[in-house]
Amino acid sequence: AIGSRRIARHTADGVRVTPADARSTIGRLDIWVERRSGLPLALSLTPRGSRTPVITSRFLDLRLTRPGPRVLTPALDPNIPNQTSPVLVSVLDIYAPVELPDRLVGLPKTTAVLNLRGAATYGEGLTRFVVLPLPRSLGGDTVDAARRGGGIEVETDPRDGRLVQVATSLINVVVAVTPRRAFERRFAFLVVGAVTPPTLQTAALELLRAPGLR
């Protein structure tokens, strides 16, 4: 418990969540909830090793009443199409290289992403990362783009492939692609999450070494 605050004219009680897993880049997550309803009214997220929050959010105005139908119904112009395109989801699923393993870097696969067989979330609590497959035609280009954009090439065994890392104080990204081999398909992955760069690098290498890729 970290005490109470007045937020949007309501009393909110605070609690601090501190990840026990050192692989998480999150140092602490402070949340204040409305005392009667339990509705979160504010949050503050601070990276590990820092005293300055990088994400803060709070209500400025709040009425705990049932909103009218007009509030919940968006006003759409009848001349504007309103539909969801399945193209991206279909492409990701078509190019999914393998059924992802049940564990990576010792963390369990917890949920599928968009019901795709080649994408999943790994970890528990505030220690999580996502694995997304990339179409093989984009793998090399994505690695090169990440490198040109300030990413750092990670030293690996050339037989494993290439890894490029983009690091921040909170969210880290690794782009991984298998090496070029005659008569073999190339595979690539985007691994991203609020975990340390070494964790993502190890996860990416485990993916590139997966037997199904050979």
N, C-alpha and C positions, 0 to 999 in steps of 0.2 A: 504494500500500500504506500502511496506517495501523497496522500492528502486530497482535499477536495478543492474545486474551483467553481466560480460562477462563469458559465459559458452560455451565451445567447439567452440570458435571464433565467437559467436553470442551474441547479446545483448538480455538479458532476463529481463523482468519486474517482480517484486515480489509482492505477496499478501499473507497475513496471515489470515488463517481461524481459528477462536476460537469458539468451540462449546459452545452454551449457556446452554445446558442441563447438569446439574451437575452430571448426571449419567454416562456420557461419561468419560472414562479414558484418552482421548486425551486432552492435554492441548492446543496445537496449531499445525497447519499444515501449513508450509511455502512452497509455490510453486512459481517457477520462470518459466515464459512462454516466448517463442521466440516472439519478439515484432511484427513481421509482420504476422506470421502464427498462433500464439496462441498455438503452440506445447509446452507442458510442457518439460522443459529441466532439472529441478532439483527439489527435494523435501526434506523436513526435517520434521520429525514427533517427537514431544516431549510429553511425558506423563504429565498428570495433576500433579502439585506440584513439577515438576522437571525442571531444567534448561538445562539438557543434552539430546540431541536428541537420540532416540534409533534406528531410521531408517533414513538413508540418502541415496540418490541416485542421480546421475547426468550423463549426457552425457559427454564422453571424446572426441568424434569426431562426427561431424554431417555435412552432406551435404544435403541440401534441394533440391534434384533432384529426378527424377523418377528412381528407381533402375532397373537394367536389369533383364530379365527373369531368368537368372542363379542364381541371388541373392535370388530370391523368391521361387525357386524350390529346395527343399531339395534333396540331393543325397542319394538315398536309395539303399541298396544292394538288388538285386532281390531275394536273398535266405532268406531274413529275413521277416517274416510275418508282415503285417502292418494292424492291425484291432483293433477295440475297443471292449473290453469285457463288456457285459451288466450285468455280474453276480452281482456285488456289488449293482448296481442300482436296479436290480430286487429284491435282498434280502431285501434292505431297504424298498421298496414299499410293499412287501409281509407282512413284520412284522410291518408296520405302525399301531400303536394301535388305533389311533383315528384321526378324522379330527381335526387338530389343531384349537384352538380358534382364533377368529378374532383379539383379543387383549391379550397381556400379560403385566403385570405391567403397564398398561395404554398405552403401545406402540402398534401401529397398525401392523398387518401382512402385509408386503409390497410385498414380492415376494416368490414364491415357489422355492425350491432348486431342481434342476435337474428334475423339473416337478413331484416331488413326493408328494403324498397327505399327508404324515406324516412328512414332513420336510419343514421348512419355515424360512424366515428372518423376524425379527421384528425390528421396529424402523425407524428413519428418519435421513438423513444427516450423521453425524459422530457418532451418537448414535444408534448402531445396534448390534444385536446378532442373532445367528443362533441356531435353534433347530433341532436336528437329532434324530430319533428313533434308538434304539439299539435292535437287536434280543433278545428275552427274555432269551435265553440260555446264552447270553453274559453279561447281566445286572449285576448280582452279581459279576462275575469275573472282570468286568471293574471297579466296585466300589472298590473291594479289591486291584486291581492293582494300581489304583489311590492313595489309602491310603498307600500302601507300597512304592510308588514312591514319597512320601513327601506331599501328599494331606492331608487336614485337614477335619476330620469328623465334620459336622455341626449338632449341637443339634436340633433335631426336635421331634415332637410327634411321637412315634413309630407306631401309626396308619397310619401315612402318608408315611413312608418309610425311606430310607437312602439317605443322600446327602454327597458327598465328593467334596471339593473345592480345585482347584489348582490355585494359584494366582501369577500374575506377575505385573510389573508396567504398562503394557499395555493390554495384553490379559489375560482374566480370563476364567476359565472352571469350570463347575459344572456337576458332574455325579449324576443322580438321579435314584433310583429304588424303586418300590412299595414293601411293606412288603410281606413276605410269608404268604399265607392263604390257607387253605385246599380247594381244588377243584377250585382255582382261578388262572388265568394266572398272571404272573409277567410282568410288563412293565418297560422299562428303557429309559432314554433320556440323550443325551449329549447336554448341553447348553453352548455355547461359544461365546465370543465377546469382543469388546473393551468397556465394561461397567463395573461398579463397582461390586465387589462380592455380596453386599446385593441385587443389582438388579437381578443378575442371580439366587441367592438363592430364592428370592420371585417368580421369573418366574418358577423355577423348582417346587416349592411347589404348585403353581397354576396348573401346569401340572399334578402333582401326585393326586391332588384333583379333577381333571376334572371328571364330572359325567360319561363320556364315558368309563373311565377306570374301573368302578365298574361293 
